[in-house]
Amino acid sequence: MVAEIQTDESGFFEVRLPPGSYSLFTVEEKGYFANVFDLDSYVHPVTVKRNAWKTTQITIDYMASY
């Protein structure tokens, strides 16, 4: 684990990270959750570049019914 943060009431979060590739997870009542994967084994992959902001959206839908 590189960092652990909490969101605000609306779900917004920000964290400073060194350049590199990272996986994002949310912590839910019964454990970790992620629903996006890539071919390089990253879970909810995000690539951080030097001196740049990166935005992402995490959709927590494991309890949704469609």
C-alpha angles and dihedrals in degrees: 000000000000100000141357121202140164126231125232121247092282095048096256118147139165133188135176114233134172115252113284145086120297142178120227124212135174122219112231132180093271099037141287122344134199130148104184122081136170135205093261093064095257117142111218089348122215126179115207117205126197115271094000136111119229123199125200138168124220114203113203103199108142091115095044123113118209 
